[in-house]
Amino acid sequence: MSVKPKRIDTVKYIPTGLRVGTDLIALVRSRDNSFKGWELAFDVDLARYYLVVEYGYWSTRQSLDNFQLIASTANPVLRTTGVYNNEGYYFRFGTDINFLLKDPEKNMFFLGLRYGISNFAENVAYVNQPSSPLFNPFAANLANGNVSGSWIEVTSGLRIKVYKALWMGYTARLKFAPSTSGAGNFESYDMPGYGIISEAPNWGFNYQLFWRFDWDKLIKGKKKRSTLTK
């Protein structure tokens, strides 16, 4: 009696396609005057691992009205009114791990890790109005022209094939360890891609729409066009 050797399936770390997507939540939020932005996402599969790159633009306008500052016992309560603005770009890269290994459609439930980088400019214009008429109001306009920052994210989410090459999904983000440099005139408040810096950790959420480009179909189509032109 012969014994057949046990078949061992080898994992092939060969990319089969590229997904290109955008964040729908950022596009909806951009209809508001307080936020303008967009985000593009790219991922490539390597078996159960996905290499991910995300790039976006972020601009915010936030009111400082009714903010209170108590300077000291010798000075009155200061009521600050003003506006904070920032504008810049951010870049994230990392890896997702798919836990739906046997799905023929390559649907995903994933956990991942990201490293984020941001470059932005910001300014704040405000007036300090003392509560006592004995003190004059103080106005200031401060700007940080070239600020850079970074942070780390743990991600989780879904990617579902909807129709042919159309995919939808979401990404939930736990952001932490924010840091900035280059802010000389005042402490940076909001970092593009991260959010309010003092809120650490910070949460983020993207609802995304993707289009997948299959390598095999692209290669076959290219060969077919090349044959027809000969």
Salt bridges, closest charged atoms under 4 A:
ASP9 OD1 - ARG7 NE 3.38
GLU39 OE1 - ARG92 NH2 2.75
GLU39 OE2 - ARG173 NH2 3.65
ASP43 OD2 - ARG19 NH2 2.92
ASP45 OD1 - ARG212 NH2 3.97
GLU54 OE1 - ARG92 NE 2.77
GLU54 OE1 - ARG114 NE 3.32
GLU54 OE2 - ARG173 NH2 2.95
ASP96 OD1 - ARG114 NH1 2.86
GLU105 OE1 - LYS161 NZ 3.03
GLU153 OE2 - ARG92 NH1 3.65
GLU153 OE1 - ARG173 NH1 2.86
ASP214 OD2 - ARG212 NH1 3.30
